[in-house]
Amino acid sequence: MHELAISERIVAAITERLGDARVTRVVLEVGSLSGVVPDAVRFCFDVCAQGTSLDGAALDIVTLPARARCSSCAAESEIVDPLAVCPCGSVSLEVMGGQELRIKEVEVR
């Protein structure tokens, strides 16, 4: 379960940056093609935050859609599968988004 390692790193990155400041909310952006399971991150985040300045902080996860550009017709579209097919029939798609995983916002008291 790589979500545990991801959650540990999120907590560590925030505490390294903010020290003992009491964190009340964290907003995490997760791309739909990132391979990260949001519910698993939520569970692991709560476990990893225990005993830290993030203990009890709310975790809001924003799922970002995947986008791709067709190399044949240059159309951009939202995709749900990395093996998607363009409406023009081409399979030559360049993924332009949806693989992100980033801490978007941290709220402190």
Stockholm file with secondary structure:
# STOCKHOLM 1.0

chainA/1-109         MHELAISERIVAAITERLGDARVTRVVLEVGSLSGVVPDAVRFCFDVCAQGTSLDGAALDIVTLPARARCSSCAAESEIVDPLAVCPCGSVSLEVMGGQELRIKEVEVR
#=GR chainA/1-109 SS CHHHHHHHHHHHHHHHHHTTCCEEEEEEEEETTSCCCHHHHHHHHHHHHTTSTTTTCEEEEEEECEEEEETTTCCEEEESSTTCCCTTSCCCEEEEESCCEEEEEEEEC
#=GC SS_cons         CHHHHHHHHHHHHHHHHHTTCCEEEEEEEEETTSCCCHHHHHHHHHHHHTTSTTTTCEEEEEEECEEEEETTTCCEEEESSTTCCCTTSCCCEEEEESCCEEEEEEEEC
//
